[in-house]
Amino acid sequence: MGVKQLGKSLKAKGNELSDTFFQLNVLNGKAVVDDQFPPFASKVKEAGFQVLQPKPIEIFQINIGKLCNQTCGHCHVDAGPDRKQENMDRATLEKCLAIIEQVPSIHTVDITGGAPEMNAHFRWFVEECSRLGKQVIDRCNLTIIMANPKYRDLPQFLAKHRVHIVSSLPYFSKSRTDSQRGDGVFEDSIAALKLLNEAGYGKPGTGLQLDLVYNPSGAFLPASQATLEAEFKRQLKRKYDIEFNSLFAITNLPISRFLDYLLESNNYAAYMEKLVEAFNPATIMGLMCLNTLSISWDGFMYDCDFNQMLDLKVASQVKHIDDFDLETLQSRNIVLNQHCFGCTAGAGSSCGGEIS
């Protein structure tokens, strides 16, 4: 077993889309494409909201680094084995811990990447968050468990600290999974899921939560989350005797490698049109940016992980955790841009799947 990489990151290839400012110019019709779409902020106003302001912070999400053992075709982080420099250090994680302990409304610490487990301080940080009584989420790509013997005990470590595992699995077939995430990903993912099941994850009565994430493989919106979950459960159980708790259907947002795919395949205009036409006002109050604070590997603060990948920092006088001030942050407005149409299309999309 082993994952064959799809290629280098956009940054390593020198692709102009690795520049977040250039991506924003594309999304706003100022570069590459001439297509103009209504501003997302105007759709929010039509729905009755002059601005969006945050609720109390409940989820503290940390992108702990862009280093990953995979180079997936649609990765919005542009993560990969060549992103070795962008990894959160111990000092920054200690500052994050201080904030987590200081803010009583934070009940969940959501650790993402890259492959978060490849950060040298990952296990220590999980232990510390667990000690504080916080629910920890590990956004695990599954193949990391099989990538190296030093990760093989991850299921037992995560189970010991009752970490909620959220794992990407594009489909229950080898061809569709490997085409999106690299040769060998499906086999390694199935092997990892079996190890997680053996550790109690996804099994009734254990309380060890194992959720899967589905992203469409092309320029279309995901099908009904409930329908997809039922089919994934049936197929994985029948073919591999694998169990899991829930499936999250997440819309691909037009940023980074997925934006590159849309432009290369001439699907950009049609996809954006789909997102705009599917705008659903009922999703607004459930958007993850309202109760989540997203932290980058170097300690800057964002309204969500997607804003982070476009370097749209919080609209506040305090932008870095070094200057963290809860009262100032709570009075900010959420930063909106055209990619936000992805979170409000159809049933909506968040890190926890459908919204409405």
C-alpha positions in Angstrom: 0.0 0.0 0.0 1.0 3.6 -0.4 -0.2 6.9 -1.9 1.1 8.1 -5.2 1.0 11.9 -5.2 -1.0 13.7 -7.9 1.7 16.4 -8.1 3.2 19.4 -6.5 1.3 22.2 -4.7 0.3 25.3 -6.7 2.9 27.2 -4.7 5.7 24.7 -5.6 4.7 24.9 -9.2 4.8 28.7 -9.2 1.1 28.8 -10.3 -0.3 32.4 -10.1 -3.3 31.0 -8.2 -1.0 30.4 -5.2 -1.3 34.2 -4.7 -4.4 34.8 -2.7 -4.7 38.4 -4.1 -4.8 36.9 -7.6 -7.5 34.4 -6.5 -9.6 37.2 -5.2 -9.2 39.1 -8.5 -10.4 36.0 -10.4 -13.4 35.6 -8.1 -14.3 39.3 -8.5 -14.0 39.3 -12.3 -10.8 41.3 -12.4 -8.4 38.6 -13.7 -8.5 35.7 -16.1 -12.3 35.7 -16.5 -14.7 38.5 -17.4 -17.8 36.9 -15.8 -19.5 39.2 -13.3 -21.7 37.9 -10.6 -23.7 39.8 -8.0 -21.7 40.6 -4.9 -22.3 38.1 -2.1 -22.8 40.9 0.4 -25.7 42.3 -1.7 -27.4 38.9 -1.6 -27.0 38.9 2.2 -28.6 42.3 2.4 -31.5 41.2 0.2 -32.0 38.4 2.7 -32.5 41.1 5.4 -28.9 41.3 6.9 -27.0 44.6 6.6 -23.9 42.9 8.0 -23.1 39.6 9.6 -21.7 39.7 13.1 -20.3 36.8 15.1 -22.0 35.0 18.0 -19.9 33.9 21.0 -17.0 31.8 19.9 -17.9 28.1 20.3 -15.4 26.4 18.0 -11.7 27.3 18.0 -10.4 26.0 14.7 -6.7 25.7 14.1 -5.0 25.1 10.8 -1.9 23.6 12.4 0.0 23.4 9.2 0.0 22.8 5.4 2.3 19.8 5.5 0.5 16.7 4.2 1.3 13.2 2.9 -1.2 13.8 0.0 -1.6 16.4 -2.7 -5.3 16.1 -3.4 -6.7 17.6 -6.6 -9.4 19.8 -5.0 -7.5 20.8 -1.8 -8.5 24.4 -0.8 -5.4 24.6 1.5 -3.0 23.7 -1.3 -1.4 21.3 1.2 1.2 18.7 0.3 4.6 17.1 1.2 6.4 20.3 -0.1 4.7 22.6 2.4 7.2 22.0 5.2 7.7 25.5 6.3 4.0 26.4 7.2 3.7 24.5 10.4 2.6 25.9 13.8 5.3 26.0 16.4 5.0 25.1 20.1 4.9 28.8 21.2 2.0 29.6 19.0 0.1 26.5 20.2 0.7 27.5 23.8 -0.9 30.9 23.0 -3.8 29.1 21.5 -4.2 27.0 24.6 -4.2 30.2 26.8 -7.1 31.6 24.7 -9.0 28.3 24.8 -8.7 28.3 28.6 -9.6 32.0 28.8 -12.8 31.9 26.7 -15.5 29.9 28.5 -17.8 29.7 25.4 -15.2 27.6 23.5 -16.3 24.0 23.8 -14.6 22.5 20.7 -11.1 22.7 19.4 -11.1 21.7 15.7 -7.6 20.8 14.4 -7.1 20.7 10.7 -4.3 20.9 8.2 -2.7 19.5 5.9 -2.4 16.3 7.8 -2.5 17.7 11.4 -0.9 14.6 12.8 2.3 15.5 11.0 2.8 18.5 13.2 5.5 17.7 15.8 3.3 19.0 18.6 0.0 17.5 17.6 -0.2 14.8 20.3 0.9 17.2 23.1 -1.7 19.7 22.0 -4.5 17.1 21.9 -3.5 16.0 25.4 -3.6 19.6 26.7 -7.0 20.4 25.1 -8.3 17.2 26.5 -7.0 18.1 29.9 -9.0 21.4 29.7 -12.1 19.4 29.1 -12.6 20.5 25.5 -14.0 18.3 22.7 -11.2 17.9 20.2 -11.8 17.3 16.5 -9.1 15.8 14.3 -9.6 16.3 10.6 -7.7 13.2 9.5 -7.2 12.2 5.9 -7.1 8.5 6.9 -4.1 7.6 4.8 -1.7 9.2 7.3 -2.4 6.3 9.6 -1.0 3.9 7.0 1.7 6.3 5.7 4.4 5.4 8.3 4.6 2.9 11.2 5.0 5.9 13.6 1.4 6.9 12.9 -0.1 3.3 13.2 -1.1 3.8 16.9 -3.1 7.0 16.1 -6.4 5.2 16.5 -5.5 4.1 20.0 -4.1 7.6 20.9 -7.2 9.4 19.6 -9.5 6.9 21.3 -7.8 7.4 24.6 -8.5 11.2 24.5 -12.0 10.6 22.9 -11.1 12.7 19.9 -13.9 13.2 17.4 -12.5 12.1 14.0 -13.7 13.7 10.8 -12.2 12.0 7.7 -12.4 12.7 4.0 -13.5 9.9 1.8 -14.6 11.1 -1.6 -16.5 7.9 -2.5 -17.0 4.3 -1.7 -15.2 3.2 -4.9 -11.5 3.1 -5.7 -11.7 4.8 -9.0 -13.5 8.0 -7.9 -11.5 8.3 -4.7 -8.1 7.8 -6.3 -8.9 10.2 -9.2 -9.5 13.0 -6.7 -6.9 12.2 -4.0 -4.2 10.1 -5.6 -3.4 6.5 -6.5 -3.6 4.2 -3.5 -5.7 6.5 -1.3 -8.8 4.3 -1.4 -7.0 1.1 -0.3 -5.1 3.0 2.5 -8.3 4.7 3.6 -10.2 1.4 3.9 -7.3 -0.1 5.9 -7.3 2.9 8.2 -11.1 2.8 8.7 -10.8 -0.8 9.7 -8.2 0.1 12.3 -10.4 2.9 13.6 -13.3 0.5 13.9 -11.1 -1.9 15.8 -10.3 0.9 18.3 -14.1 1.4 18.8 -14.6 4.3 16.4 -18.0 4.4 14.7 -19.2 1.5 16.8 -22.6 1.8 18.7 -22.2 2.5 22.4 -18.6 3.5 22.4 -19.1 7.3 22.1 -16.1 7.4 19.8 -17.3 9.6 16.9 -16.1 8.8 13.4 -17.6 11.0 10.6 -16.8 11.0 6.9 -16.7 13.9 4.5 -17.9 13.8 1.0 -16.9 16.4 -1.6 -18.2 16.3 -5.2 -15.6 15.2 -7.7 -16.5 17.8 -10.2 -18.2 21.1 -10.9 -21.6 20.3 -9.2 -23.3 20.6 -5.9 -23.4 17.6 -3.5 -26.6 15.5 -3.5 -28.7 15.2 -0.3 -26.5 14.5 2.7 -29.0 12.0 4.1 -29.2 10.1 0.8 -25.4 10.0 0.5 -25.0 8.9 4.1 -27.4 6.0 3.7 -25.6 4.8 0.6 -22.1 5.2 2.0 -23.2 3.2 5.1 -24.7 0.5 3.0 -21.8 0.1 0.6 -19.0 0.3 3.2 -20.7 -2.2 5.5 -21.5 -4.6 2.7 -18.2 -4.5 0.9 -15.7 -3.9 3.8 -17.7 -4.4 7.1 -16.9 -0.7 8.0 -19.1 1.4 10.2 -19.1 5.1 10.8 -21.5 7.6 12.5 -22.3 10.5 10.1 -21.5 11.7 6.7 -20.9 15.4 6.0 -21.6 16.7 2.4 -19.4 19.8 1.8 -19.6 22.0 -1.3 -16.3 22.6 -3.0 -15.5 26.3 -2.8 -14.0 28.1 -5.8 -10.6 28.7 -4.2 -7.0 27.3 -4.6 -6.8 23.9 -6.4 -10.5 23.6 -7.0 -10.5 27.1 -8.6 -7.5 26.0 -10.7 -9.6 22.9 -11.8 -12.6 25.1 -12.7 -10.5 27.4 -14.8 -8.6 24.6 -16.5 -11.8 22.7 -17.3 -13.7 25.8 -18.5 -16.3 25.2 -15.8 -15.7 28.3 -13.7 -18.6 30.5 -15.0 -21.1 27.7 -15.0 -20.1 26.6 -11.5 -20.4 30.1 -10.1 -23.7 30.5 -11.8 -24.9 27.3 -10.0 -23.8 28.6 -6.6 -25.4 32.0 -7.1 -28.7 30.6 -8.4 -28.8 28.1 -5.5 -28.3 30.9 -2.8 -30.4 30.0 0.2 -31.1 32.7 2.8 -32.2 30.0 5.3 -28.5 29.0 5.6 -27.2 32.3 6.8 -27.8 32.0 10.5 -26.2 28.6 10.5 -22.9 29.6 8.8 -19.8 28.4 10.5 -18.2 31.8 10.5 -20.7 33.0 13.1 -19.5 30.8 15.9 -16.0 29.8 14.8 -12.7 31.5 15.0 -10.1 30.2 12.6 -6.3 30.4 13.4 -3.6 30.0 10.8 -0.3 28.2 11.4 1.4 31.6 12.1 -1.2 32.8 14.5 -3.4 35.1 12.4 -7.2 35.1 13.0 -9.9 34.6 10.4 -13.7 34.1 10.3 -13.4 30.7 8.7 -10.9 28.3 7.2 -11.8 29.4 3.7 -11.2 33.1 4.4 -7.9 32.0 5.9 -6.9 30.4 2.6 -7.7 33.7 0.8 -5.8 35.6 3.5 -9.0 37.6 4.4 -8.1 38.3 8.0 -10.7 39.3 10.6 -12.1 42.8 10.2 -10.9 43.9 13.6 -8.1 46.0 15.1 -6.8 42.7 16.5 -5.7 40.3 13.8 -3.2 38.1 15.6 -3.5 35.9 18.7 -0.7 37.9 20.2 -3.2 40.7 20.6 -6.2 38.6 21.3 -9.0 40.7 22.8 -12.4 39.0 23.0 -14.5 42.1 23.3 -12.9 43.7 20.3 -13.3 40.6 18.2 -17.0 40.1 19.1 -17.8 43.6 17.8 -16.4 42.9 14.3 -18.3 42.3 11.1 -17.7 39.0 9.2 -15.6 39.4 6.1 -17.6 38.3 3.0 -16.5 37.7 -0.6 -17.6 35.7 -3.7 -16.4 32.3 -2.5 -19.1 32.6 0.3 -21.7 31.6 -2.2 -20.4 28.0 -1.8 -21.5 28.0 1.9 -25.1 29.3 1.1 -25.9 27.2 -1.9 -28.7 24.7 -1.7 -28.8 23.1 1.8 -25.7 25.1 2.7 -22.2 23.9 3.6 -20.0 24.1 6.7 -17.3 22.0 8.3 -20.2 20.0 9.8 -21.9 19.4 6.4 -25.3 20.6 5.5 -26.8 23.6 7.3 -30.5 23.5 6.5 
